[in-house]
Amino acid sequence: MEKVFDSKTLTSILSESSLKDYSNIRIGGKAKYLFIAKRVSDLSLIITQANKANLKILPVGGASNILFGNVGDRVLILDRDIPQNIAFKRDEIVVSSNYNINAFIDEMMKHDLGGLEFLSGIPAHIGGAVHMNAGAFGKSISSYLEWIEIISIKGKREIIQKEELHFDYRKTSINGFIINAAFKLESKPEKDILTEVQNIISTRKVRHPYDYPSLGSTFKNPAGYFAGKLIEECELKGTRIGDAEVSKKHANFIINRGNAVFDDMIKLIELIKKEVFEKKGIMLELEIKVIN
Ligand SMILES: Cc1cc2nc3c(=O)[nH]c(=O)nc-3n(C[C@H](O)[C@H](O)[C@H](O)COP(=O)(O)OP(=O)(O)OC[C@H]3O[C@@H](n4cnc5c(N)ncnc54)[C@H](O)[C@@H]3O)c2cc1C
């Protein structure tokens, strides 16, 4: 283990594996510091030690929205092996940030609690979804959020009420590692929730390319437009650089046809931005997080 981190105080693993193994789009190389966190208490230690060494941290959930390039000295911390839990506190449900969003929706359904069905089918963890203010079909996760518990970038455990945070289109002011999130959900019969979940998943399967790895929507929708439609109108569907391809099903999705690498993705992203700007006069903004 590198000197920056004191191995005696940590049960978490400093992994040698490639980020490709964790990335939803199957792209990425080795990181200098890739932690597979095992305990919340370890998170504080890792973050404090990283902070002391002036290293930035990057929380990683489902890695369904991150394109990994050369991550340099960043301290990447995967949440997947931290114990998961759900607790009912009065009318709030407190869930650990590493819960898969679909598993959470399914679990809540059993208690006749719904609302988050619009997120069904996305390969996100709760923490990533909250950090990104994930949304679909005109709704976003922040509408159901009450508060979050984070490990701050100084390594301190803090509760932050929703009112103290800023939520925008796929953007929040959250700084730190979310460890828990509290939601107020809607009372709904289980069968209604199930029907809605099934409908959402069917709609997604029709509209989105689920047969290849991707990061979902590459670009944000510019005000008054759909990024996918703009890209399609520029006749870019099916455009391919290396194994990165503009999906023929949904032009705002870039898929990995097999062995796409970071540079293929970046070149394709730049090509799309250039074409859309030249033909439509609109500069697309990335929705995905590029870490390079
Ligand atoms: C097929 C497909 C469909 C998709 N559909 C949608 C959709 O309908 N709507 C939508 O909004 N998105 C969609 N996405 C994109 C993606 O799933 C969402 O952005 C999701 O919220 C990311 O969650 P994650 O856990 O994978 O986060 P990651 O990709 O792991 O991280 C995303 C960002 O959140 C940060 N982060 C992650 N965990 C934490 C944490 N615990 N604390 C603090 N910060 C954290 C990361 O540092 C990073 O900046 C889709 C993706 C795919 C592949």
The ligand as an SDF file (V2000), in Angstrom:
LIG
                    3D

 53 58  0  0  0  0  0  0  0  0999 V2000
  -28.6680    2.4310  -19.7310 C   0  0  0  0  0  0  0  0  0  0  0  0
  -28.5840    3.6870  -18.8970 C   0  0  0  0  0  0  0  0  0  0  0  0
  -29.7040    4.4620  -18.6860 C   0  0  0  0  0  0  0  0  0  0  0  0
  -29.6230    5.6360  -17.9400 C   0  0  0  0  0  0  0  0  0  0  0  0
  -30.7540    6.3630  -17.7520 N   0  0  0  0  0  0  0  0  0  0  0  0
  -30.6960    7.4880  -16.9850 C   0  0  0  0  0  0  0  0  0  0  0  0
  -31.8760    8.2550  -16.7310 C   0  0  0  0  0  0  0  0  0  0  0  0
  -32.9690    7.9380  -17.1740 O   0  0  0  0  0  0  0  0  0  0  0  0
  -31.7550    9.3610  -15.9520 N   0  0  0  0  0  0  0  0  0  0  0  0
  -30.5690    9.7570  -15.4120 C   0  0  0  0  0  0  0  0  0  0  0  0
  -30.5290   10.7660  -14.6980 O   0  0  0  0  0  0  0  0  0  0  0  0
  -29.4280    9.0470  -15.6510 N   0  0  0  0  0  0  0  0  0  0  0  0
  -29.4620    7.9350  -16.4020 C   0  0  0  0  0  0  0  0  0  0  0  0
  -28.3260    7.2090  -16.6360 N   0  0  0  0  0  0  0  0  0  0  0  0
  -27.0280    7.7050  -16.1270 C   0  0  0  0  0  0  0  0  0  0  0  0
  -26.6460    7.1920  -14.7220 C   0  0  0  0  0  0  0  0  0  0  0  0
  -27.2140    5.9410  -14.4520 O   0  0  0  0  0  0  0  0  0  0  0  0
  -27.0690    8.1930  -13.6550 C   0  0  0  0  0  0  0  0  0  0  0  0
  -26.3650    9.4060  -13.7880 O   0  0  0  0  0  0  0  0  0  0  0  0
  -26.8470    7.6960  -12.2320 C   0  0  0  0  0  0  0  0  0  0  0  0
  -27.4190    8.6110  -11.3450 O   0  0  0  0  0  0  0  0  0  0  0  0
  -25.3890    7.4770  -11.8670 C   0  0  0  0  0  0  0  0  0  0  0  0
  -25.3450    6.6750  -10.7050 O   0  0  0  0  0  0  0  0  0  0  0  0
  -24.0660    5.8200  -10.3540 P   0  0  0  0  0  0  0  0  0  0  0  0
  -24.2530    5.2250   -9.0160 O   0  0  0  0  0  0  0  0  0  0  0  0
  -23.7350    4.9090  -11.4530 O   0  0  0  0  0  0  0  0  0  0  0  0
  -22.9980    6.9900  -10.2470 O   0  0  0  0  0  0  0  0  0  0  0  0
  -21.4660    7.0330  -10.8010 P   0  0  0  0  0  0  0  0  0  0  0  0
  -21.4990    6.8790  -12.2600 O   0  0  0  0  0  0  0  0  0  0  0  0
  -20.6930    6.0390  -10.0050 O   0  0  0  0  0  0  0  0  0  0  0  0
  -21.0850    8.4810  -10.3870 O   0  0  0  0  0  0  0  0  0  0  0  0
  -21.6820    9.6000  -11.0050 C   0  0  0  0  0  0  0  0  0  0  0  0
  -21.2540   10.8540  -10.2230 C   0  0  0  0  0  0  0  0  0  0  0  0
  -21.7710   10.7710   -8.8980 O   0  0  0  0  0  0  0  0  0  0  0  0
  -20.7000   10.7840   -7.9510 C   0  0  0  0  0  0  0  0  0  0  0  0
  -21.0260    9.8400   -6.8700 N   0  0  0  0  0  0  0  0  0  0  0  0
  -21.2730    8.5020   -6.9840 C   0  0  0  0  0  0  0  0  0  0  0  0
  -21.5330    7.9790   -5.7690 N   0  0  0  0  0  0  0  0  0  0  0  0
  -21.4590    8.9970   -4.8870 C   0  0  0  0  0  0  0  0  0  0  0  0
  -21.5950    9.0900   -3.4780 C   0  0  0  0  0  0  0  0  0  0  0  0
  -21.8770    8.0210   -2.7080 N   0  0  0  0  0  0  0  0  0  0  0  0
  -21.4070   10.2880   -2.8880 N   0  0  0  0  0  0  0  0  0  0  0  0
  -21.1140   11.3960   -3.6190 C   0  0  0  0  0  0  0  0  0  0  0  0
  -20.9610   11.3760   -4.9540 N   0  0  0  0  0  0  0  0  0  0  0  0
  -21.1420   10.1860   -5.5880 C   0  0  0  0  0  0  0  0  0  0  0  0
  -19.4650   10.3790   -8.7250 C   0  0  0  0  0  0  0  0  0  0  0  0
  -18.2760   10.8700   -8.1130 O   0  0  0  0  0  0  0  0  0  0  0  0
  -19.7380   10.9750  -10.0840 C   0  0  0  0  0  0  0  0  0  0  0  0
  -19.4100   12.3500  -10.0730 O   0  0  0  0  0  0  0  0  0  0  0  0
  -28.3830    6.0250  -17.3870 C   0  0  0  0  0  0  0  0  0  0  0  0
  -27.2560    5.2450  -17.5800 C   0  0  0  0  0  0  0  0  0  0  0  0
  -27.3450    4.0700  -18.3270 C   0  0  0  0  0  0  0  0  0  0  0  0
  -26.1080    3.2400  -18.5120 C   0  0  0  0  0  0  0  0  0  0  0  0
  1  2  1  0
  2  3  1  0
  2 52  2  0
  3  4  2  0
  4  5  1  0
  4 50  1  0
  5  6  2  0
  6  7  1  0
  6 13  1  0
  7  8  2  0
  7  9  1  0
  9 10  1  0
 10 11  2  0
 10 12  1  0
 12 13  2  0
 13 14  1  0
 14 15  1  0
 14 50  1  0
 15 16  1  0
 16 17  1  0
 16 18  1  0
 18 19  1  0
 18 20  1  0
 20 21  1  0
 20 22  1  0
 22 23  1  0
 23 24  1  0
 24 25  2  0
 24 26  1  0
 24 27  1  0
 27 28  1  0
 28 29  2  0
 28 30  1  0
 28 31  1  0
 31 32  1  0
 32 33  1  0
 33 34  1  0
 33 48  1  0
 34 35  1  0
 35 36  1  0
 35 46  1  0
 36 37  1  0
 36 45  1  0
 37 38  2  0
 38 39  1  0
 39 40  1  0
 39 45  2  0
 40 41  1  0
 40 42  2  0
 42 43  1  0
 43 44  2  0
 44 45  1  0
 46 47  1  0
 46 48  1  0
 48 49  1  0
 50 51  2  0
 51 52  1  0
 52 53  1  0
M  END
$$$$
